[in-house]
Amino acid sequence: MNRNYTKQLQHPVFKVVAKYATENNIPAYVIGGYVRDLILGRPSKDIDIVVVGDGPAFASEIAKIMRVKKVSIFQTYGTAHFSYKDLDVEFVGARKESYASASRNPTTLAGSLQDDQNRRDFTINAMALNLFGDQFGELVDPFNGISDIENKVLKSPLDPDITFNDDPLRMMRAIRFAAQLNFRIEHNCLQAIHKNADRINIITKERISEELNKIIVSTQPSRGFMLLRSTNLLGHIFPELLALEGIETIDGKSHKDNFLHTLEVLDNLSEFSDNLWLRWAAILHDIAKPPTKRFDKVVGWTFHGHEDLGAKMVAKIFKQLKLPLDHKMKYVQNLVRLHLRPIALIKGTVTDSAIRRLLSEAGDDIDDLMILCNADITSKNDFKVKKYKRNFELVAEKLKLVEEKDRIRNFQPPITGDFIMKTFGLQPCMEIGTIKSLIKEAILEGKIKNNFEEAKEEMLILGKSLGLKISKL
């Protein structure tokens, strides 16, 4: 069947490339992800153009015609890139590749379009649309990728064992595409991933995390993690998560499979938020259960302190995976550390004091914490889940009421250290911190309101109890 996509190639980039390519007798094609997404009806802002010739030189000429001032040229790889309005456009000369066993960086030679398609990771990414002459818009699909799209299957153009051994990152990409597109991975490809799983260790952590994050923000991230586990990749890239797997039974008492529970929480949360770092908090909320697991003959299995140890483990895992060590990591740590607090309120009497303390510690993360904790309510017992959900709604309402009344979120005591020093004629000393802490405690306990007048009165009482005298200045 002759498939032509001329109507879908109306962007000025394609028209300029087609005109220049035809006039200068240089075959050019749009290839890869843009073509795949066009056929799938998915939006894409990344255009890859393969040129049977000098890619950077071709890109420079196109940039001049389109009045693009900045072109990034990578002569070593024969590629060039520029941005045009809302698009990222990359040019590469058609090439063939060969790999050394210790590296995923290939040795490249100039080649034909067929050579370039042979080196692609999957058939659905090997399709090209002609931008040359009378063949403009025609699909060039030597591996029948269009059929694989229709059948929702991922296959490699050549022997998958060679494909994944040459560039092990393609194994992560296979699982990422399966998760993103809801495709299945063809049996031979799955076997090849399993066989070559240890090859992932030659890939940089940054590249692995880039693919992992794309799996995490997919619609149903558990699908990707189940594939990572079944192919043995998870043990290489994220052993701490794999350590959650399994159920242990003593004296007829069992704990849940915390790996499957974590994936359930992740999927639950993903229905309400696409925040990558909130999803990371879901992944890591129980990460310290293996090292804190204990069996008690009376109460059964316990994981005391897993929230605090888990918060510490976040930093280690972020460093290992080369994830950002800035406010994003601290945000995840805070959510992991506090994730039991709202659940504890559900089980007991919800006091204003407990709510104020939670608001004070969570600060601006309180709304995301509540999303995480709501997702964490899982059980095979539907009655138990419904009961917890109802109680959780009561806690959420109480949080809202206390916040409106007491303005506790991110609060600092109304009395500053400087004011305490001036009132009592003090130089910097321990008593100033003591007074501030006790005022904050009084506000959290509801003894005084969160305003300057009552805080000042409390300060004077505390100062007197500490033997301080009001300064005459």
C-alpha positions in Angstrom: 0.0 0.0 0.0 1.3 3.4 -0.9 1.1 5.7 2.1 1.6 9.4 1.7 1.6 12.0 4.4 2.0 15.2 2.4 -1.0 16.8 4.2 0.6 16.3 7.6 3.9 17.9 6.5 2.8 21.5 6.2 5.2 23.1 8.6 7.6 25.6 7.0 10.6 23.5 8.1 9.5 20.7 5.8 8.8 22.9 2.9 12.1 24.7 3.1 14.0 21.4 3.5 12.2 19.9 0.6 12.9 22.8 -1.7 16.6 23.0 -0.9 17.1 19.2 -1.0 15.4 19.0 -4.4 17.2 22.0 -6.0 20.6 20.7 -4.8 19.9 17.0 -5.4 20.5 16.0 -1.8 18.0 13.4 -0.6 16.5 14.2 2.8 14.0 12.6 5.1 12.2 13.2 8.4 12.8 10.1 10.4 12.2 8.5 13.8 10.1 9.7 16.6 8.4 12.5 14.7 7.1 10.1 12.1 6.0 7.6 14.7 4.1 10.3 16.7 2.6 11.7 13.5 1.1 8.3 12.6 0.0 7.7 16.2 -1.6 11.2 16.3 0.6 12.3 19.2 2.0 15.9 19.4 5.8 16.2 18.8 8.1 19.1 18.8 11.3 17.3 18.0 12.1 16.9 14.2 15.0 14.6 13.1 16.1 15.0 9.5 18.5 12.6 7.9 20.4 13.8 4.9 22.2 11.5 2.4 25.2 13.8 2.6 26.8 16.3 5.0 24.2 16.9 7.7 25.8 19.9 9.4 26.4 21.7 6.1 22.8 21.0 5.1 21.6 22.4 8.4 23.6 25.6 8.1 22.1 26.3 4.7 18.5 25.6 5.9 19.2 27.9 9.0 20.3 30.7 6.6 17.1 30.4 4.5 14.9 30.4 7.7 16.9 33.2 9.3 17.9 31.2 12.3 20.9 32.8 13.9 22.2 30.0 16.2 23.1 26.6 14.9 24.8 24.1 17.1 27.2 21.8 15.1 28.7 18.6 16.4 31.2 17.7 13.7 32.4 14.6 15.5 29.0 13.0 15.3 28.0 14.6 12.0 25.0 16.3 13.5 23.6 19.8 13.8 20.7 21.4 15.7 18.7 24.5 15.8 15.4 25.8 17.3 12.8 27.3 15.2 9.8 28.8 17.0 8.5 25.9 19.2 10.4 23.2 17.4 13.8 21.5 17.9 15.2 20.5 14.6 18.2 18.1 14.3 20.1 17.2 11.2 22.3 14.2 10.7 24.1 12.7 7.7 22.9 9.1 6.9 25.4 6.7 8.5 26.2 3.2 9.5 27.6 2.2 12.8 29.9 -0.3 14.5 30.3 -0.7 18.3 33.1 -1.7 20.7 32.0 -4.0 23.6 33.0 -1.6 26.3 31.1 1.5 25.0 27.7 2.5 23.6 29.4 5.2 21.5 29.7 3.9 17.9 32.2 4.3 15.2 30.3 5.9 12.3 30.7 6.0 8.6 28.7 7.8 5.9 26.0 5.5 4.6 22.7 5.3 2.8 19.1 5.8 4.1 18.9 2.1 4.5 22.1 2.0 6.6 20.6 4.7 8.8 17.3 2.8 9.2 19.2 -0.4 10.0 20.9 1.3 13.0 17.6 2.5 14.6 16.4 0.9 17.8 12.9 -0.2 16.9 10.9 -0.6 13.7 8.4 2.1 14.8 11.4 4.5 15.0 12.9 3.5 11.7 10.2 4.9 9.5 11.0 7.9 7.3 9.0 10.3 5.2 10.6 11.5 2.0 11.2 15.3 1.7 12.8 15.0 -1.8 11.2 15.8 -5.1 8.1 14.1 -6.4 8.3 11.6 -3.5 7.6 14.2 -0.9 5.5 12.8 2.0 5.9 9.1 0.9 6.6 6.6 3.7 9.8 4.7 3.6 9.2 1.7 5.9 11.5 -1.2 5.2 10.7 -3.1 8.4 6.9 -2.6 8.3 6.9 -0.4 11.3 3.4 0.8 10.4 2.1 -2.7 11.0 3.8 -2.8 14.3 2.1 0.5 15.3 -1.2 -1.0 14.3 -0.5 -4.1 16.3 1.0 -2.2 19.2 4.2 -4.2 19.3 7.9 -3.2 19.8 10.4 -5.0 17.6 14.0 -4.2 16.7 14.8 -3.8 12.9 17.7 -6.3 13.2 18.7 -9.1 15.6 17.6 -7.7 19.1 20.6 -9.4 20.7 22.9 -7.3 18.6 20.7 -4.2 19.0 20.8 -4.3 22.8 24.3 -5.5 23.2 25.6 -2.7 20.9 23.7 0.0 22.8 22.2 -1.2 26.1 20.3 2.1 26.7 17.9 0.7 24.0 16.7 -1.8 26.6 15.5 1.1 28.9 14.0 2.8 25.8 12.1 -0.4 24.9 10.5 -0.4 28.4 9.9 3.3 28.3 8.1 3.1 24.9 6.1 0.1 26.2 5.0 2.1 29.2 4.3 5.4 27.3 2.5 3.9 24.3 1.0 0.9 26.0 2.7 -1.4 23.5 3.9 -5.0 24.2 7.6 -5.9 23.7 8.0 -8.7 21.1 9.1 -12.0 22.7 12.6 -12.2 21.1 13.2 -8.6 22.2 12.2 -9.4 25.8 14.5 -12.4 25.8 17.4 -10.3 24.4 16.8 -7.6 27.2 16.9 -10.4 29.8 20.1 -11.8 28.3 21.9 -8.5 28.0 20.6 -6.9 31.3 24.0 -6.6 32.9 25.2 -4.6 29.9 23.2 -1.7 31.3 26.1 -1.1 33.7 28.2 0.6 30.9 25.5 3.3 30.6 25.9 6.5 32.6 23.5 7.0 35.5 22.4 10.3 33.9 21.1 8.5 30.8 19.5 5.7 32.8 17.7 8.2 35.0 16.5 10.2 32.0 14.7 7.1 30.7 13.6 6.1 34.2 11.9 9.4 34.7 10.0 9.1 31.4 8.7 5.7 32.6 7.7 7.3 36.0 5.6 10.0 34.3 3.8 7.6 32.0 0.1 7.1 32.5 0.5 3.7 34.3 4.2 3.7 35.6 3.8 0.3 37.3 3.8 -1.3 33.8 7.3 -0.1 33.2 8.6 -1.2 36.6 7.1 -4.6 36.2 9.0 -4.9 32.9 12.2 -3.7 34.5 11.8 -6.3 37.2 10.9 -9.2 34.8 13.9 -8.4 32.5 16.4 -8.2 35.5 17.2 -4.6 34.7 15.7 -3.3 38.0 18.3 -5.2 40.0 21.1 -3.4 38.2 19.7 0.1 38.1 17.6 0.3 41.3 18.3 -2.6 43.7 16.8 -0.8 46.7 13.4 -0.9 45.0 13.7 -4.6 44.1 14.6 -5.3 47.8 11.0 -4.5 48.7 9.8 -7.6 46.8 8.5 -10.7 48.5 6.4 -11.8 51.4 7.7 -13.4 54.6 5.6 -15.5 57.0 6.3 -16.4 60.6 3.8 -18.1 63.0 1.1 -17.7 60.3 1.7 -13.9 60.2 2.7 -12.3 56.9 3.5 -8.8 55.7 2.4 -7.5 52.3 4.6 -7.5 49.3 5.9 -3.9 49.6 7.2 -3.8 46.0 3.7 -4.5 44.6 2.2 -2.1 47.3 4.6 0.6 46.2 3.6 0.2 42.5 -0.1 0.4 43.5 0.5 3.6 45.5 2.4 5.0 42.5 -0.4 4.2 40.1 -3.0 5.6 42.5 -1.1 8.8 42.9 -0.6 9.1 39.1 -4.3 9.4 38.6 -4.2 12.7 40.5 -0.8 14.2 39.7 1.8 14.2 37.0 4.4 15.8 39.3 7.6 13.8 38.7 9.0 14.4 42.2 5.8 13.6 43.9 5.8 10.3 42.0 9.3 9.7 43.2 8.1 10.3 46.8 5.5 7.5 46.1 8.3 5.2 44.9 10.5 5.9 47.9 7.9 6.2 50.7 8.5 2.7 52.0 12.0 2.2 50.7 13.5 1.6 54.2 11.1 -1.2 55.1 13.6 -4.0 54.4 16.3 -2.7 56.8 13.7 -1.9 59.5 11.7 -5.1 59.3 11.3 -6.9 62.6 9.0 -9.7 63.8 7.2 -9.4 67.2 5.3 -12.5 68.4 2.5 -10.3 69.8 2.0 -7.6 67.1 3.6 -9.4 64.1 5.7 -7.6 61.5 6.9 -4.0 62.3 8.8 -1.4 60.3 9.4 1.1 63.1 11.3 4.2 61.9 11.2 3.4 58.2 9.9 6.9 57.5 13.0 8.5 59.1 15.5 6.0 57.6 13.7 6.3 54.3 14.2 10.1 54.2 18.0 9.5 54.8 18.1 6.9 52.0 16.5 9.4 49.5 19.8 11.3 49.5 21.9 8.2 48.8 19.6 7.0 46.0 19.4 10.4 44.4 23.3 10.5 44.4 23.5 7.0 42.9 21.1 7.8 40.1 22.5 11.3 39.5 19.2 12.9 40.3 19.2 16.6 41.4 20.4 17.1 45.0 18.7 20.5 45.4 15.2 21.4 46.6 13.7 18.6 44.6 15.5 16.0 46.7 14.6 17.8 49.9 11.0 17.9 48.9 11.0 14.1 48.3 12.8 13.6 51.7 10.2 15.7 53.5 7.3 13.7 52.0 8.9 10.4 52.8 9.6 11.5 56.4 6.0 12.7 57.0 4.1 10.1 55.0 2.8 8.3 58.0 1.6 11.4 59.9 -1.8 11.9 58.2 -2.5 8.2 58.3 -1.8 8.2 62.1 -4.3 11.0 62.4 -6.9 8.9 60.6 -6.5 6.1 63.2 -6.8 8.4 66.3 -8.5 11.5 67.6 -7.8 14.4 65.4 -6.7 17.3 67.7 -6.1 20.9 66.6 -2.6 20.6 68.1 -1.7 17.5 66.0 -3.0 19.3 62.9 -1.0 22.5 63.7 2.2 20.4 64.1 1.6 18.7 60.8 1.0 22.0 59.0 4.1 23.5 60.5 6.4 20.6 59.5 4.9 20.0 56.0 4.7 23.7 55.1 3.9 24.2 51.4 4.3 20.4 50.8 1.1 19.7 52.8 -1.2 19.4 49.8 1.1 17.0 48.0 1.6 15.0 51.2 -2.1 14.5 51.4 -2.2 13.3 47.8 0.6 10.8 48.6 -1.1 9.6 51.8 -4.5 9.2 50.1 -2.8 7.1 47.4 -1.1 5.0 50.2 -4.5 3.7 51.5 -4.5 0.3 49.9 -6.0 -3.0 51.0 -7.7 -6.1 49.6 -10.5 -5.3 52.1 -12.8 -2.8 50.4 -14.6 -2.0 53.6 -11.4 -1.1 55.3 -10.3 1.1 52.4 -13.7 2.9 52.3 -13.5 3.5 56.1 -10.0 5.0 55.8 -10.9 7.1 52.9 -13.9 8.6 54.8 -11.7 9.3 57.8 -9.0 10.8 55.5 -11.6 13.3 54.2 -12.3 14.4 57.7 -8.6 15.0 58.3 -8.3 17.0 55.1 -11.3 19.1 56.1 -9.8 19.6 59.6 -6.5 20.7 58.0 -8.3 23.3 55.9 -10.2 24.7 58.9 -7.2 24.9 61.2 -5.1 26.5 58.5 -7.7 29.2 57.9 -8.0 29.9 61.6 -4.4 29.7 62.8 -2.3 30.4 59.7 0.2 27.9 60.7 1.6 26.7 57.4 5.3 27.8 57.2 4.8 30.0 60.2 7.6 31.6 62.3 6.8 32.8 65.8 5.6 36.4 65.6 8.4 37.4 68.1 11.8 37.7 66.5 15.1 37.0 68.2 16.1 40.7 67.7 12.9 41.8 69.5 13.7 39.5 72.5 17.3 40.9 72.6 16.0 44.5 72.7 13.3 43.7 75.3 15.7 42.1 77.8 18.9 43.9 76.8 20.6 40.7 75.7 23.5 39.8 73.6 23.2 36.6 71.4 22.7 33.7 73.9 20.9 30.4 74.4 17.9 32.0 76.2 16.8 33.7 73.0 16.4 30.4 71.1 14.7 28.9 74.2 12.1 31.7 74.3 11.4 31.4 70.6 11.0 27.6 70.8 8.6 27.9 73.8 6.5 30.5 72.0 6.2 28.3 69.0 5.3 25.3 71.2 2.6 27.4 72.9 1.1 28.4 69.5 1.2 24.8 68.2 -0.5 23.5 71.5 -3.2 26.1 71.2 -2.2 27.8 74.5 -1.9 31.2 72.7 -3.0 32.4 69.3 -0.6 33.0 66.4 -0.4 36.8 66.8 2.1 39.4 68.1 0.1 40.6 71.1 -0.3 37.1 72.7 3.2 36.0 71.7 4.6 39.2 73.3 2.8 38.5 76.6 4.0 34.9 76.6 7.6 36.2 75.9 7.4 38.4 79.0 6.2 35.5 81.2 8.9 33.2 79.8 11.6 35.9 80.3 10.5 36.3 84.0 10.7 32.6 84.6 14.2 32.6 83.2 15.3 35.4 85.5 15.5 38.0 82.7 14.7 41.7 83.3 13.0 44.1 80.9 15.6 46.6 79.5 14.9 50.3 80.3 16.2 51.2 76.8 
